[in-house]
Amino acid sequence: MAPQEFTRRLTTVIARVDEIMQQEIRPLVAVDIIEQLHRQFAILSGGRGKDGAPIITFPEFVGFKHIPDEDFLNVMTYLTSVPSVEAASIGFVIVIDRRRDKWSSVKASLTRIAVAFPGNLQLIFILRPSCFIQRTFTDIGIKYYRDEFKMKVPIVMLNSVSDLHHYIDKSQLTEDLGGTLEYHHSQWINHRTAIENFALALKSTAQMLQTFGACLAATELPRSMSSSEDLLMSHTRQQGKLQDELKLLGKQGTTLLSCIQEQATKSPTSKLSLNEAENVATMERLLVQLNETEKAFSQFWSEHHLKLNQCLQLQHFEHNFCEVKLALDNVLAEQAEFTDIGDSATRVEQLLKEYKKLEGKGQESLEKAQLLAVIGDQLIQSHHYAVDSIRPQCAELRHLCDDFINENKKKHDILEKSLELHRQLDKVSQWCEEGIYLLASQAVDKCQSREGVDIALTDIETFLGTAKEYQLPSPNEFYNQYELMLTLDVKAKAHKVLQKLGDVQEIFHKRQMSLMKLAARQTRPVQPVAPRPEFSPKWVSPKIHQPSTLAPHQKTSEERYVETDLNSVEKKDDETKFEVKNEEILESSHDGENPEPEQLDSSKNLSPSRRIIRDLLETEETYIKEIKNIIDGYIIPMDFIWLKHLIPDVLRNNKEFLFGNIRELYEFHNRTFLKELEKCTENPELLARCFLKRKEDLQIYFKYHKNLPRARAIWQECQDCTYFGVCQRQLGHSLPLFKYLRGPSQRLMKYQMLLKGLLDFESPEDLEMDPGDLEGGLAKNGPERTKDSAFSDDLQQALAMMEDLIKSCELAVDLAAVTGCPDDIRKLGKLLMHGSFNVWTVHKDRYKMKDLIRFKPSQRQIYLFEQGIVFCKIRMEPSDQGLSPHYSFKKSMKLMTLSIRQLGRGSNRKFEIANQNGLEKYILQAASKEIRDCWFSEISKLLLEQQNNIKGQGNIQFEASTRCL
């Protein structure tokens, strides 16, 4: 039930309670006039006239004329509001008993009724005084004062009670009027008071439930499980109290109804009086409204309780989802890192055992994920309010489970295939060894006879027949079957074994041919030959390493001894043809890595400027060759087909991010900058202009450094791949690739150092002087120093430009680690300082929830620029070195909109930054007082400079306007 519907139903209950008790017409209850009712100067006995009109009786009351008008009006108002609206609309019958009273009392009663009776009158009966004199006065007074009473209803004067019985039945009159109607005034008051109290309690309870429902509807769902549990317990306690009040109220109403009906239950012939019947009807209607209230509240609470339970279920589900997802991600990461497929059957068997342990480790997480997905499905089927959030998480869990299962199957298949491969290679090796042993065991002297030749041929044919049992493959079949398994090392091993198989088979073929030729030679006796010792696999001659396996294998002639053929089997190089081909391709870049530098003039005969220029050119050429080696030795080979399998997908998909714009750096330095620097050999004064001229072109270093953090991340992920090792060996580099990728940063520092070295000299003339001519140079006059001053200015500008470039590159590296950083951050100027602070945020413009927790600081990384300040959120994320900080952009502000002040005593590490409007403030706490003072001083200086600039611009504008005037 919606909160609006709940409120509407309770409002209806309250209105119906007022309608039942007629509170909307006459808001008066018995408790308010209890004393006046107890005086009993007027009663509502419950009797009815012949047409059902309610009877109000005025019993004999000595002090009737002394009753205050207000009391009389209140009693009349209350008594006329008790009967139902239908009965009251017929009109009231008034019976005034003044048999023992005087005419003055009769006159006072009629006067008050005429003036203050609030209901609709139908008829008035007066039992006149029994005293003769007072009766006479009454007859005369009625005639003379009838018009004064202004009565529009008949007034019937009765002499006795028997006359009254002609108009009203005895059963509708009380005993004092000669009737049989039982009436107990105190009981009537008690019943009316109890009923009205019950109605008031019902109305108050309904209003309380309305307030409770509005409070529940306005409550926001919490975001944590503990908060949800606390809120659920709190609301349940409140609901329990209200439910107990409803039950208690129901018991009170049932008890009160039983008390009213008690008179009728005493005997089967007893009946309820009209008063009692009306009270019973009123209570029954009130109990119906109580029942409606209970139903509405029960439905509303049921839905609210369901919503809170679903919120708690969702939070449990999301918490378990995060835990299970993290566990599965970790297992999948370990699976991804499990890339070793072994280099021998023993190693593969060991890997299978290790992977089985890993699989068992992930099985628990897999079962939890599957169970959690089932729980999510149950929540969806139960029409959870967050179905749109639960459904994709269930899908993601099943996707992770499928990935884990598929990866398990894939890893098992790969390892089983690898085990099969190595066992096959072992079988081939074993067969080759047995063949070599067989050939070595065939003594040459026994093959000089036809019988010996036949035996040898039979042994060979028998052995060759065992090839089917070993299932020896052909090289093409082997490569087609295990192509996906052939890493560089495994391929080298397979190539070697298959080459050995081919060689052994070829030797067997040649041995057969030789034996068959020997069998055909029967024309002359065979010259006996001294027997040679038989060979065994342990005695096979050691391997002879050849420079390259690409050269054709040289075989001996058929006429040589068979043992010579055996030795050729082992004369194979350990290197594979693939590796040799790779070496030949990469060798071209390696050959020119360290060429002989040009022989320039010796240091003794060179001036300082020439020494600096020579150093600059030499290092520039070396720098260009290093970049060329990276391009030729690492980037270009990535497109070689035979190296594709060595490159992981992460590296293949992010090649441009690993190397950045290094090709652009190479093209600029090789084609443009080196040639311009060579022109400065004879004219050192051109060097500074060369740098200033290429100021915009040198901005490619900013782009390179901006990409450097991402390149580092890719390198850390792929640095152990085989491809990098192969390229490094081919280039002959002693350091890994990323050390060379830092070369551009070192080159900028080299430029800065060389420019500073030139600036240490005052002029080009001084640079060109020999040491012996220094005194003459110092004697130069003033006008000749103009050229020196221009040269010095150019050097200073070039050095400043290079320092700005270095700082901007450092800024690029720093800000590249900040996620979500806008592109226009460079408009804030140079990066001056950065550090970590505890930050309190204070908002004054409007009420915010976070104002309540502003006393809890947030840790922020803050960057101070020339024209602004940037706040970044710090989060710790796992990396190879453990947890490392990462930053995400939160806010940037221009300094011109800020003000700064120090805080009072006890805050020696804090200072405050605020907007000029004062609506938003930030309190920063540094790690120490010294850091606080440094930052405060720097920011204050920047603010002062900006204020002075604004004032200066204002003065310029003022002067310009004055000139115009």
KOLMI-162518 format. One line per field, with one value per residue (C-alpha): residue in one letter; y, z, x. Coordinates in steps of 0.1 Angstrom, whole numbers. Example, Ala and Ser with C-alpha at 12.3 -4.5 7.8 and 13.67 -1.06 7.14 Angstrom:
residues 2
type: c(A/S) $
yy: c(-45/-11) $
zz: c(78/71) $
xx: c(123/137) $
end
This chain:
residues 965
type: c(M/A/P/Q/E/F/T/R/R/L/T/T/V/I/A/R/V/D/E/I/M/Q/Q/E/I/R/P/L/V/A/V/D/I/I/E/Q/L/H/R/Q/F/A/I/L/S/G/G/R/G/K/D/G/A/P/I/I/T/F/P/E/F/V/G/F/K/H/I/P/D/E/D/F/L/N/V/M/T/Y/L/T/S/V/P/S/V/E/A/A/S/I/G/F/V/I/V/I/D/R/R/R/D/K/W/S/S/V/K/A/S/L/T/R/I/A/V/A/F/P/G/N/L/Q/L/I/F/I/L/R/P/S/C/F/I/Q/R/T/F/T/D/I/G/I/K/Y/Y/R/D/E/F/K/M/K/V/P/I/V/M/L/N/S/V/S/D/L/H/H/Y/I/D/K/S/Q/L/T/E/D/L/G/G/T/L/E/Y/H/H/S/Q/W/I/N/H/R/T/A/I/E/N/F/A/L/A/L/K/S/T/A/Q/M/L/Q/T/F/G/A/C/L/A/A/T/E/L/P/R/S/M/S/S/S/E/D/L/L/M/S/H/T/R/Q/Q/G/K/L/Q/D/E/L/K/L/L/G/K/Q/G/T/T/L/L/S/C/I/Q/E/Q/A/T/K/S/P/T/S/K/L/S/L/N/E/A/E/N/V/A/T/M/E/R/L/L/V/Q/L/N/E/T/E/K/A/F/S/Q/F/W/S/E/H/H/L/K/L/N/Q/C/L/Q/L/Q/H/F/E/H/N/F/C/E/V/K/L/A/L/D/N/V/L/A/E/Q/A/E/F/T/D/I/G/D/S/A/T/R/V/E/Q/L/L/K/E/Y/K/K/L/E/G/K/G/Q/E/S/L/E/K/A/Q/L/L/A/V/I/G/D/Q/L/I/Q/S/H/H/Y/A/V/D/S/I/R/P/Q/C/A/E/L/R/H/L/C/D/D/F/I/N/E/N/K/K/K/H/D/I/L/E/K/S/L/E/L/H/R/Q/L/D/K/V/S/Q/W/C/E/E/G/I/Y/L/L/A/S/Q/A/V/D/K/C/Q/S/R/E/G/V/D/I/A/L/T/D/I/E/T/F/L/G/T/A/K/E/Y/Q/L/P/S/P/N/E/F/Y/N/Q/Y/E/L/M/L/T/L/D/V/K/A/K/A/H/K/V/L/Q/K/L/G/D/V/Q/E/I/F/H/K/R/Q/M/S/L/M/K/L/A/A/R/Q/T/R/P/V/Q/P/V/A/P/R/P/E/F/S/P/K/W/V/S/P/K/I/H/Q/P/S/T/L/A/P/H/Q/K/T/S/E/E/R/Y/V/E/T/D/L/N/S/V/E/K/K/D/D/E/T/K/F/E/V/K/N/E/E/I/L/E/S/S/H/D/G/E/N/P/E/P/E/Q/L/D/S/S/K/N/L/S/P/S/R/R/I/I/R/D/L/L/E/T/E/E/T/Y/I/K/E/I/K/N/I/I/D/G/Y/I/I/P/M/D/F/I/W/L/K/H/L/I/P/D/V/L/R/N/N/K/E/F/L/F/G/N/I/R/E/L/Y/E/F/H/N/R/T/F/L/K/E/L/E/K/C/T/E/N/P/E/L/L/A/R/C/F/L/K/R/K/E/D/L/Q/I/Y/F/K/Y/H/K/N/L/P/R/A/R/A/I/W/Q/E/C/Q/D/C/T/Y/F/G/V/C/Q/R/Q/L/G/H/S/L/P/L/F/K/Y/L/R/G/P/S/Q/R/L/M/K/Y/Q/M/L/L/K/G/L/L/D/F/E/S/P/E/D/L/E/M/D/P/G/D/L/E/G/G/L/A/K/N/G/P/E/R/T/K/D/S/A/F/S/D/D/L/Q/Q/A/L/A/M/M/E/D/L/I/K/S/C/E/L/A/V/D/L/A/A/V/T/G/C/P/D/D/I/R/K/L/G/K/L/L/M/H/G/S/F/N/V/W/T/V/H/K/D/R/Y/K/M/K/D/L/I/R/F/K/P/S/Q/R/Q/I/Y/L/F/E/Q/G/I/V/F/C/K/I/R/M/E/P/S/D/Q/G/L/S/P/H/Y/S/F/K/K/S/M/K/L/M/T/L/S/I/R/Q/L/G/R/G/S/N/R/K/F/E/I/A/N/Q/N/G/L/E/K/Y/I/L/Q/A/A/S/K/E/I/R/D/C/W/F/S/E/I/S/K/L/L/L/E/Q/Q/N/N/I/K/G/Q/G/N/I/Q/F/E/A/S/T/R/C/L) $
yy: c(0/34/60/82/55/46/83/85/55/67/102/84/66/98/115/85/85/122/114/86/108/138/158/177/192/197/191/185/154/142/148/185/189/160/181/196/161/147/175/157/188/173/137/117/86/68/69/77/93/76/87/79/114/113/124/148/149/178/162/181/203/229/252/250/288/293/271/293/298/284/251/248/254/229/202/207/208/175/157/167/154/119/105/96/121/104/105/141/152/141/165/163/158/176/165/191/177/206/190/200/233/268/287/307/275/266/300/298/264/275/307/289/263/290/309/282/248/238/210/207/208/188/190/202/185/202/185/216/222/201/230/247/282/275/255/285/308/284/284/322/326/303/323/357/347/322/348/359/324/326/289/276/241/231/233/207/214/181/178/143/115/96/124/121/84/93/109/87/50/39/18/50/68/64/52/87/95/63/44/11/23/16/44/48/82/74/43/63/89/61/45/77/87/53/54/89/80/50/71/97/70/55/89/96/62/68/101/86/59/86/103/70/62/96/92/58/71/99/76/70/35/32/22/-1/-34/-23/8/-12/-37/-9/8/-24/-31/4/5/-30/-19/11/-10/-35/-7/6/-29/-35/-2/-13/-47/-30/-6/-35/-53/-22/-18/-54/-51/-19/-35/-65/-42/-24/-56/-72/-61/-80/-112/-115/-133/-145/-121/-90/-65/-35/-1/24/42/9/-2/31/27/-8/4/32/8/-16/12/23/-12/-14/17/2/-30/-8/10/-23/-36/-4/-4/-41/-37/-6/-22/-54/-35/-13/-43/-61/-31/-29/-66/-64/-35/-56/-86/-64/-51/-87/-98/-69/-74/-111/-103/-80/-107/-135/-114/-103/-140/-151/-122/-133/-169/-158/-136/-166/-186/-160/-160/-197/-197/-222/-254/-271/-281/-318/-345/-345/-307/-309/-335/-312/-283/-305/-311/-274/-264/-290/-272/-239/-254/-267/-233/-216/-243/-228/-194/-210/-227/-195/-176/-202/-202/-164/-164/-187/-164/-135/-154/-160/-123/-115/-141/-126/-92/-74/-37/-37/-63/-41/-41/-77/-92/-79/-89/-125/-124/-112/-140/-166/-151/-153/-189/-198/-180/-200/-233/-226/-215/-246/-268/-248/-251/-288/-294/-274/-292/-326/-317/-305/-338/-357/-337/-342/-379/-382/-364/-387/-417/-404/-398/-432/-448/-429/-439/-475/-472/-457/-485/-511/-496/-492/-529/-542/-551/-544/-578/-597/-579/-593/-624/-629/-644/-615/-590/-608/-608/-571/-563/-584/-566/-532/-542/-555/-523/-501/-521/-509/-473/-480/-490/-457/-438/-418/-387/-369/-333/-318/-339/-331/-293/-294/-313/-293/-259/-240/-256/-248/-220/-209/-234/-263/-256/-258/-290/-305/-293/-310/-343/-344/-335/-363/-387/-377/-382/-416/-427/-416/-434/-466/-461/-457/-486/-507/-496/-503/-537/-546/-535/-556/-586/-581/-582/-618/-616/-614/-625/-599/-584/-591/-560/-559/-557/-523/-520/-517/-483/-476/-444/-433/-433/-413/-386/-352/-327/-304/-270/-256/-218/-222/-249/-232/-247/-281/-310/-327/-365/-390/-412/-447/-463/-449/-469/-470/-457/-424/-421/-425/-395/-372/-377/-359/-331/-308/-273/-265/-234/-237/-225/-201/-185/-181/-165/-141/-133/-125/-102/-83/-84/-55/-31/-45/-41/-4/2/14/28/45/82/107/119/156/179/170/186/205/225/231/261/256/263/237/211/217/216/184/168/178/164/131/125/135/109/83/93/89/55/43/53/37/5/5/10/-17/-41/-40/-23/-36/-73/-72/-75/-106/-137/-160/-139/-135/-163/-147/-115/-116/-101/-72/-61/-66/-45/-18/-15/22/30/12/31/63/87/75/73/110/118/99/116/151/145/126/147/182/188/171/190/223/214/206/242/254/238/269/294/286/317/300/272/291/303/268/257/287/282/246/254/242/211/201/199/163/155/166/141/114/120/121/86/74/62/41/27/18/-1/-21/-28/-41/-65/-78/-74/-111/-122/-141/-116/-89/-114/-124/-88/-78/-106/-98/-61/-70/-47/-51/-33/-40/-20/4/17/29/43/67/81/111/123/120/138/169/170/168/198/217/209/219/252/259/252/277/303/300/319/355/357/339/357/344/310/311/325/304/304/325/353/356/388/404/394/410/444/447/479/485/488/454/438/444/413/394/406/395/360/358/368/341/315/325/323/289/276/290/274/240/242/250/220/197/210/205/169/163/177/154/123/134/142/111/91/112/97/120/150/175/185/222/216/231/265/267/273/256/229/244/221/189/169/150/168/160/181/192/206/232/242/272/277/249/220/189/155/157/188/165/145/174/169/136/146/133/125/145/149/186/202/239/256/292/301/274/245/209/184/147/117/92/55/26/-2/-34/-34/-54/-34/-39/-11/20/53/62/96/106/142/158/196/225/262/293/312/346/333/322/336/321/325/308/292/300/285/247/245/249/225/238/267/276/282/297/311/349/345/324/298/270/265/239/233/218/199/193/166/192/229/234/221/242/273/266/261/291/313/301/305/339/351/339/357/389/387/382/411/433/422/431/465/471/463/485/514/509/510/541/558/548/562/594/599/594/621) $
zz: c(0/-9/19/2/2/39/49/29/46/80/72/63/96/115/96/102/139/140/120/144/174/156/165/133/142/180/193/229/250/283/302/294/312/336/366/348/336/371/384/363/355/321/309/277/289/256/252/219/208/186/155/169/182/210/244/267/302/326/360/391/400/428/415/378/374/390/365/345/309/296/316/303/267/270/284/258/230/242/247/213/197/212/191/156/128/115/149/156/123/133/162/200/224/257/289/318/352/374/396/428/416/409/379/380/374/345/330/335/318/288/285/285/260/237/238/240/228/199/184/164/186/178/210/246/275/308/340/357/394/416/440/431/433/412/387/383/379/353/333/333/326/296/280/286/281/251/226/248/247/209/206/171/185/205/243/260/296/315/348/356/345/332/308/295/288/262/242/250/257/292/279/267/300/331/364/379/350/355/328/327/310/331/332/354/350/364/342/312/319/324/291/272/288/280/244/238/254/231/201/211/217/183/166/184/174/138/139/155/128/101/116/119/82/71/90/74/40/44/56/30/25/42/22/47/62/98/92/75/103/129/110/106/143/152/129/141/177/169/149/178/202/179/172/210/214/186/203/237/222/205/239/255/228/231/269/267/242/265/294/274/263/297/306/277/285/320/308/275/278/286/259/254/259/231/248/252/216/203/224/210/175/181/196/167/142/161/162/125/121/145/123/92/109/118/82/67/91/87/49/50/75/55/24/43/62/29/14/43/42/4/11/36/12/-16/6/17/-20/-31/-3/-11/-48/-42/-21/-46/-76/-60/-52/-87/-102/-82/-93/-129/-125/-112/-140/-165/-149/-152/-187/-183/-204/-194/-213/-204/-195/-159/-157/-173/-148/-120/-136/-137/-100/-93/-115/-98/-65/-81/-94/-60/-45/-69/-65/-33/-49/-79/-57/-37/-70/-83/-51/-50/-86/-75/-46/-70/-92/-62/-54/-90/-89/-56/-75/-57/-62/-74/-101/-126/-104/-94/-129/-144/-113/-116/-153/-144/-118/-143/-168/-143/-135/-172/-176/-147/-160/-196/-186/-164/-194/-216/-192/-187/-224/-230/-203/-214/-250/-238/-218/-249/-270/-246/-242/-280/-282/-255/-274/-306/-286/-271/-305/-319/-291/-295/-332/-326/-302/-327/-355/-331/-320/-356/-359/-393/-394/-391/-422/-445/-451/-468/-436/-415/-440/-439/-401/-401/-426/-407/-375/-392/-408/-375/-357/-384/-380/-344/-356/-358/-322/-312/-335/-349/-366/-397/-391/-410/-390/-357/-364/-375/-344/-319/-336/-307/-282/-298/-278/-288/-264/-271/-309/-306/-287/-312/-341/-327/-319/-353/-370/-351/-361/-398/-395/-378/-404/-432/-416/-414/-451/-460/-438/-456/-490/-479/-466/-498/-519/-496/-502/-539/-539/-541/-568/-545/-510/-483/-467/-430/-408/-372/-350/-334/-300/-301/-294/-267/-262/-234/-256/-285/-294/-280/-300/-325/-325/-360/-367/-384/-390/-422/-441/-457/-436/-452/-453/-458/-489/-488/-490/-456/-424/-410/-377/-394/-401/-365/-355/-379/-360/-330/-351/-348/-335/-304/-320/-341/-376/-363/-338/-363/-387/-360/-352/-389/-391/-359/-365/-390/-363/-338/-362/-362/-325/-315/-345/-343/-335/-358/-347/-340/-329/-297/-265/-261/-293/-289/-273/-246/-271/-295/-267/-257/-293/-299/-268/-279/-314/-302/-277/-302/-327/-300/-288/-324/-328/-295/-307/-341/-323/-303/-335/-355/-327/-308/-329/-364/-354/-340/-375/-383/-387/-370/-339/-335/-310/-287/-283/-257/-265/-240/-258/-293/-285/-267/-288/-296/-259/-249/-274/-276/-302/-303/-341/-341/-318/-342/-373/-357/-343/-373/-401/-385/-352/-358/-390/-374/-345/-369/-383/-348/-349/-364/-349/-313/-310/-332/-307/-284/-314/-327/-295/-294/-331/-324/-292/-307/-322/-289/-274/-288/-255/-235/-255/-250/-212/-209/-223/-201/-170/-193/-210/-176/-167/-199/-194/-159/-172/-201/-191/-186/-220/-242/-270/-251/-241/-277/-289/-261/-269/-306/-299/-273/-248/-212/-199/-204/-228/-204/-193/-229/-231/-204/-228/-239/-203/-199/-232/-220/-189/-211/-231/-199/-186/-219/-221/-185/-194/-223/-200/-176/-202/-208/-246/-278/-280/-246/-257/-288/-269/-262/-225/-233/-249/-219/-207/-240/-241/-207/-221/-246/-245/-238/-273/-283/-254/-271/-291/-260/-241/-269/-269/-232/-234/-260/-239/-209/-229/-243/-209/-194/-223/-217/-179/-187/-210/-184/-158/-182/-189/-152/-150/-178/-159/-126/-140/-163/-131/-122/-137/-149/-152/-177/-208/-200/-168/-185/-186/-148/-156/-142/-115/-85/-56/-48/-17/5/30/53/41/59/37/50/31/42/14/22/45/33/49/46/68/97/91/80/112/96/72/37/24/-8/-31/-39/-69/-68/-101/-110/-114/-96/-73/-79/-54/-62/-42/-31/-33/-26/-52/-53/-76/-80/-51/-28/-23/-43/-44/-74/-78/-93/-101/-78/-82/-95/-85/-98/-73/-82/-67/-34/-1/25/62/91/118/155/183/184/146/137/108/93/71/54/18/10/-19/-20/-12/18/10/6/27/29/59/50/75/64/77/96/104/80/51/61/62/28/12/29/19/-18/-21/-4/-28/-58/-46/-40/-75/-91/-71/-83/-119/-117/-102/-129/-156/-140/-139/-176/-185/-164/-180/-215/-207/-193/-226/-246/-225) $
xx: c(0/13/18/-8/-34/-27/-31/-64/-79/-70/-84/-116/-117/-112/-140/-164/-156/-165/-196/-207/-202/-216/-185/-185/-220/-216/-181/-192/-185/-200/-168/-169/-203/-202/-213/-243/-254/-252/-276/-302/-324/-329/-326/-327/-345/-345/-383/-399/-431/-457/-438/-404/-395/-370/-384/-365/-378/-374/-380/-390/-359/-362/-335/-342/-346/-312/-293/-270/-280/-246/-251/-287/-275/-246/-269/-295/-269/-254/-288/-300/-268/-270/-299/-292/-296/-327/-344/-334/-348/-383/-383/-380/-409/-404/-421/-419/-429/-439/-465/-449/-436/-451/-462/-430/-410/-433/-428/-390/-388/-409/-389/-355/-368/-380/-348/-320/-333/-309/-330/-361/-392/-423/-445/-443/-462/-464/-477/-491/-487/-511/-518/-551/-538/-507/-528/-550/-520/-507/-539/-541/-504/-505/-532/-516/-480/-483/-473/-444/-430/-429/-435/-444/-452/-482/-480/-503/-511/-519/-535/-522/-499/-529/-536/-500/-505/-531/-503/-473/-472/-463/-434/-417/-420/-400/-414/-417/-441/-461/-443/-424/-391/-361/-336/-305/-290/-256/-253/-263/-236/-210/-218/-218/-184/-169/-181/-168/-135/-132/-140/-114/-88/-96/-93/-60/-46/-55/-38/-7/-7/-9/22/40/32/44/76/82/74/99/127/154/167/202/233/250/238/243/222/195/194/192/164/145/147/137/107/97/98/76/52/50/40/14/1/-2/-21/-45/-50/-56/-81/-99/-101/-115/-141/-152/-154/-174/-198/-203/-210/-237/-253/-251/-287/-301/-281/-295/-326/-340/-370/-348/-345/-322/-337/-335/-306/-287/-295/-282/-251/-246/-250/-225/-200/-204/-198/-167/-154/-158/-137/-111/-110/-106/-77/-60/-64/-49/-20/-13/-12/10/34/35/47/71/85/89/107/132/138/144/168/187/186/199/228/237/235/257/282/285/286/317/334/327/336/369/377/368/388/418/414/410/441/460/447/459/493/495/510/537/531/563/594/593/568/579/575/540/529/541/522/491/493/499/470/447/455/446/414/405/412/388/361/348/345/328/302/296/291/267/247/246/233/205/197/196/172/150/150/140/112/99/95/123/122/159/154/173/203/202/197/230/250/236/245/280/284/274/297/326/317/316/350/364/350/361/395/399/389/412/442/436/434/465/485/471/481/515/519/510/535/564/556/555/589/602/590/607/639/637/632/661/684/674/680/714/722/711/733/762/759/761/798/814/832/800/786/813/793/760/746/757/742/709/708/717/690/664/673/669/636/623/633/618/586/584/578/541/541/558/534/562/549/560/572/542/517/535/534/498/488/507/510/493/516/549/565/600/617/593/596/634/632/607/628/658/640/623/656/672/644/649/686/683/657/681/710/689/681/717/727/702/715/751/742/723/754/776/753/756/794/803/830/860/866/860/891/888/888/898/867/858/842/804/788/762/741/764/795/781/806/798/778/797/780/778/774/740/715/704/734/727/737/768/767/795/798/783/817/828/823/788/801/808/771/763/784/766/734/748/765/734/733/713/698/667/663/636/659/687/663/652/688/695/666/674/711/708/698/724/753/750/743/778/795/827/822/837/872/868/895/913/902/934/928/891/875/848/820/834/838/801/789/809/795/760/764/780/752/726/738/740/705/691/707/693/658/664/674/642/622/641/647/613/586/592/597/562/549/570/548/572/573/535/532/557/537/509/475/480/512/498/467/486/518/511/507/539/561/541/552/588/587/578/608/631/619/622/657/671/657/655/671/705/710/703/726/754/752/761/796/812/786/779/758/731/725/702/682/680/663/640/631/620/600/567/583/598/563/562/581/550/529/556/557/519/518/547/527/505/536/550/518/519/556/550/524/544/580/585/573/596/595/613/640/646/648/671/695/695/702/728/713/724/693/656/635/619/653/658/622/633/660/638/636/673/678/659/680/711/699/693/728/745/726/736/772/771/755/784/804/797/799/807/840/850/840/862/893/923/933/964/942/918/934/929/893/887/899/870/851/815/800/814/795/761/764/775/744/721/737/734/697/691/707/687/655/664/673/640/622/639/632/595/594/609/584/555/567/569/533/522/537/521/487/486/482/451/419/391/415/401/421/422/442/472/455/462/499/529/527/544/538/518/512/488/465/436/407/375/347/322/291/270/245/221/217/235/239/277/276/269/301/323/344/357/385/390/425/432/462/464/482/491/495/503/466/447/445/433/419/422/409/434/427/450/451/471/502/534/549/519/493/501/482/461/444/410/401/375/376/397/394/411/432/416/383/399/410/433/438/455/435/437/458/461/460/496/493/460/450/417/409/375/356/352/315/323/297/322/354/381/403/436/459/495/518/539/540/569/548/519/540/555/521/506/535/534/496/497/524/504/472/492/507/473/458/487/482/445/453/479/454/429/454/462/425/420/450/437/403/419/438/406/390) $
end
